[in-house]
Amino acid sequence: MYFKSERSMGVAILCFLLPLGGITVFTLISFIILQEIRFFLIYPLGLILLADILFIWMWLDTGYTITDKQLKIKCSPFRMNIELKTIKSIKHIRSYDKQPALSFDRLQISGGTCISPENKEKFLKIINDRCPGVKIDMKPVA
């Protein structure tokens, strides 16, 4: 079963507005100092633009698939598989680490990888059905 990643406004600001703001500020300062756009400015602007394209790709293509034996995590070009039998615990956390999750409201799997499926209750029910021994801690986070 496939679950899209939950998306939060805070992650959107970090992923899109900061790089776009960086492009704008960099271009304006460069134009004010040099009085024109020079060729060597294209390289840093291109790098920022490529980073934004990667963020957009990640924003549109992050999700989690639960199969009979694995949890498959896909975050654009980055992929990870976790064997269901290795999952010992799932904990509800609020985290700002770089992880394959598009929300700060996350599920931490066995003290490691964090994910943020849209429908957490359904996700946890399926995990619990396939891994009956898993410890699930869904205490609300402050």
GISULMO-V231109 format. One record per pair of residues at least 24 apart in sequence whose C-alpha atoms are under 7 Angstrom apart, sorted by the first residue. I is the first residue (numbers start at 1). J is the second residue. Records with the same first field share a line. If there is no record, write none. Layout:
# GISULMO-V231109
I: J  J
This chain:
# GISULMO-V231109
1: 65  66  67
2: 64  65  66
3: 63  64  65  117  118
4: 62  63  64  117  118
5: 62  63  101  102  116  117  118
6: 102  103  116  117  118
7: 102  103
8: 102  103
11: 102  103
15: 55
16: 52
19: 48  52
23: 48
75: 100
84: 131
85: 131
87: 134
88: 134  135
89: 134  135  136
90: 135  136  137
91: 136  137  138
92: 137  138  139
93: 141
94: 141
